[in-house]
């Protein structure tokens, strides 16, 4: 009798345990039966958040942009103008214009400064003529300076003989203008070169000289700039 009670009690305990583990059914209002399990999952997986999705996505890549091609403006070199050629040998040129009052004074030694000077050509080397520098007076000064020196003004020109200076190392500039006066009359001058200057002084002008040309040892009006002779023009005098 005792064993039977024990067996019934054990059976009841087993049956309750199984009931606790069994599924329960619940009837819904539409006749469907919803079954819920008493066994819950040990863990749940939450849906990823927007931030997590953004983190896992690859970074956006901007579409490549292509710069519009640029065309450089054409470069046009400035036109070069060659220096005009000087007058040809024995081409007629304008005679020199003498100052209205006087040529420039000069120092007795040292570098001859810029200016216009009255000179006598003595020969010398082709590019470094041998000259004697003097001072000339014209117009009203011709009379006053001549009287001050106890001399007289003739033909509107007075050449003071003292002071004077001899120079043989003043070079011609590469493009110096040289002209020689025609002894036959005023107002006629011809372009020459340093080579021709020496030749014509010796009495043998080049073939380019006019047949009527006649050389005379008139004085010269010399223009100096930067330690070079840029003009060497013979002045016709009565």
ABEGO torsion letter per residue (X at the ends): XAAAAAAAAAAAAAAAAAAAABBBBBBBAAGBBBBBBABBBABBBBBBBAAAAAAABBBBBBBBBBBBBBBBBBBBBBBBBBBBBBBBBGBBBBBBBBBAABBBBBBABEBBBBEBBBBBBAEEBAABBBBBBBBBBBEAAAAAAAAAAGBBBBGGBBBBAOBBBBBAABBBBAABBBBBBBAAEBGBBBBBBAAAAAAAAAGBBBAABBAABBBBBBBBBBBBBGGBBABBBBBBBX
